[in-house]
Amino acid sequence: MNYLENGTTQKLYEYGKTRIPAGTQLLSKRPEMFLPGYWPAYFSKAKDCECWDLDGRHYYDMTTNGIGACLLGFADPDVSEAVIKRVQDGSMCTLNPPEEVELADMLCEIHPWASQVRFTRTGGETGAVAVRIARATTKRSLVAICGYHGWQDWYLAANLGDIAALDGHLLPGLNPLGVPRELKGTALAFKYNDKQGFEEIIKKYGDTLAAVVMEPARYNDPEHGFLEFVRDKTHQCGALLIFDEITIGWRVNYGGIHLKFDVNPDIAFFAKTLGNGHPMGAVIGTKNAMDGANTSFISSTYWTESVGPAAALATLKKMKEVNVSKHVNDIGNSIVKMWNKYAAKYNIKIDTGDGYSALAHFKFVHESSNVLKTLFTQLMLEKGILASTVVYSTFAHNEKILGIYEQALDDVFSRIANILQDGKLAESLKGPEAHTGFARLIN
Ligand SMILES: Cc1ncc(COP(=O)(O)O)c(C=O)c1O
């Protein structure tokens, strides 16, 4: 099977880009972020950690598996069964889904510090609801932020006046064009583990701070005492601490990762993994912190459909039953070991860091590291493997798939070593190198 042949999938994307500004609805699914001109833009079917494009070509997903949304794997049978039943019984009605009450109870049992829950469907809007509630509860406006929290105005406001303010928070160079300039100064970024930078914000703006919004961890544990420091300073100035668990939650342990650190926020929010691919988000909090949700108008039609809560109940039950976090961390560990083993075998310099193996990643240590990354993707794609320098493993990854990946990796690293040795890196790519951030696609 020729994986680089220009077929229906590529042609549809070339056309799709002229109809859909920015090409896709999510930057991280943009083919140009992987292999411009060749990466399959669309899928016809997805199951476990495998998928098929519109030309019937089969792939193993050794990337983010639905950008981290499907921790159990694509189309998990237990989640699908719950969803199909709900669809057959009617998923939308004039009345409300009773599943949301059971789900709220379950989330509060898993996070005993929380006693109230509001539901949403997507990640960015979940963060926006959490911030709105905090602003309404505290009757203050400013937020201090650390980490990535989505596309919404309240967050991108940090880049007004300084487009680099959010660099180092996952996605660099996010353009706040279209965000009202009047929001300038309402979102103040601080860096992870930077107590001093955080304290400066508190000293200057503490009186008007509604909330501190942060990912409690992204790739690594916090430095000793950092989260406690943030929590205490936040409370001293009368603001609320909000943890964004959208990506890290459930992966390292069952529930939010903050449970592992034993630092409770006032509000935490979840999306992605919660519905294992079905839209579902939740904002959980203490009764006091959530009070603003009684008075601020926070209301949306599709937050009342039933598929999301049904999927989330099935997902949470299964993730606990199968100990999904142990499985994905074991798989991730094996992958990191493979990267190091074959990099050493072929004398390729890489850095795998020391982060959570559930979000395994490596970097080519080379002056043309992005070209090497693109080449790696190209060579793996030729073998029917979707690959980049990150793997968010799932419950569906198993020894057999690891074996297929290992064999491919051995060959691809050996070819990369030969290309480097022959000084042929520049001409090795069949197209342009991968984009590294948000960029205009067509004029
Ligand atoms: C920590 C975090 N918060 C918020 C979001 C935004 O979620 P969504 O893309 O569903 O809007 C993401 C997405 O990657 C995320 O990783």
The ligand as a Gaussian input file, in Angstrom:
#p B3LYP/6-31G(d) Opt

LIG

0 1
 C       -5.073000      21.851000      29.511000
 C       -6.033000      22.187000      28.404000
 N       -7.011000      23.067000      28.642000
 C       -7.906000      23.396000      27.691000
 C       -7.862000      22.816000      26.441000
 C       -8.866000      23.211000      25.395000
 O       -9.729000      22.147000      25.137000
 P      -10.513000      22.074000      23.739000
 O       -9.511000      21.903000      22.665000
 O      -11.432000      20.892000      23.885000
 O      -11.289000      23.358000      23.586000
 C       -6.842000      21.903000      26.147000
 C       -6.715000      21.302000      24.816000
 O       -5.690000      20.796000      24.410000
 C       -5.899000      21.574000      27.160000
 O       -4.879000      20.721000      26.942000

